[in-house]
Amino acid sequence: MAMRAEEIERLIKQALPDARVEIKDLAGDGDHYAAEVVSEAFRGKTRVQQHQLVYAALKGQMGGELHALALQTSAPA
């Protein structure tokens, strides 16, 4: 079962309330997404740590309902 973009955004914003989140469905199948996430929580963290925060927000959905997520993360400019 595919995951909706709105659900991905909701989970990320639940964990990172200040986040600006943009989700794109890459294949039109609800399984392959790209996400750009900007949050103050990322400041001072490595790219790996930033991505780990997003994956944790998705509560184990990666590899299950959500097959692929291309992430671009950053702290606000």
VMD Tcl script that draws the C-alpha trace (Angstrom):
set ca {
  {0.00 0.00 0.00}
  {1.42 3.37 -1.04}
  {1.88 6.34 1.27}
  {0.30 9.68 0.40}
  {2.44 12.83 0.17}
  {0.17 14.53 2.71}
  {0.92 11.78 5.25}
  {4.67 12.14 4.73}
  {4.40 15.90 5.28}
  {2.21 15.44 8.36}
  {4.66 13.02 9.99}
  {7.65 15.27 9.30}
  {5.88 18.37 10.64}
  {4.72 16.45 13.69}
  {8.36 15.70 14.57}
  {9.78 19.01 13.29}
  {7.02 21.61 13.81}
  {8.99 24.50 12.30}
  {9.83 22.57 9.13}
  {9.10 23.79 5.64}
  {8.33 20.64 3.68}
  {7.92 20.20 -0.08}
  {7.03 16.73 -1.38}
  {7.10 15.64 -5.02}
  {5.79 12.30 -6.31}
  {8.57 11.30 -8.70}
  {6.88 8.41 -10.50}
  {3.19 9.15 -9.97}
  {2.82 5.87 -8.13}
  {2.73 7.07 -4.51}
  {5.87 5.01 -3.83}
  {8.76 7.20 -5.01}
  {9.02 10.69 -3.56}
  {11.49 13.54 -3.27}
  {11.30 15.76 -0.20}
  {12.93 19.07 0.60}
  {12.88 19.76 4.34}
  {14.16 22.97 5.93}
  {14.24 23.13 9.72}
  {16.16 24.93 12.44}
  {16.58 21.49 14.07}
  {19.14 20.71 11.35}
  {21.49 23.55 12.27}
  {24.92 22.25 13.25}
  {24.07 18.68 12.26}
  {25.71 16.65 9.51}
  {23.69 15.71 6.44}
  {23.46 12.13 7.76}
  {22.13 13.36 11.12}
  {19.58 15.57 9.32}
  {18.35 12.63 7.25}
  {18.19 10.44 10.36}
  {15.84 13.00 11.96}
  {13.53 12.82 8.94}
  {13.62 9.02 8.81}
  {12.82 8.88 12.54}
  {9.85 11.19 11.90}
  {8.51 8.68 9.36}
  {8.18 6.10 12.16}
  {9.51 3.07 10.34}
  {7.52 3.62 7.13}
  {10.68 3.71 4.96}
  {11.01 0.44 3.12}
  {7.42 -0.45 3.92}
  {4.60 1.83 2.81}
  {7.18 4.31 1.56}
  {9.52 2.65 -0.91}
  {11.86 5.50 -1.85}
  {12.45 9.02 -0.58}
  {15.11 11.28 -2.06}
  {15.91 13.78 0.69}
  {17.29 17.28 0.52}
  {17.65 18.84 3.97}
  {19.00 22.11 5.32}
  {18.74 24.68 8.08}
  {17.07 28.01 7.20}
  {19.36 30.58 5.59}
}
mol new
graphics top color blue
foreach p $ca { graphics top sphere $p radius 0.5 }
foreach p [lrange $ca 0 end-1] q [lrange $ca 1 end] { graphics top cylinder $p $q radius 0.2 }
display resetview
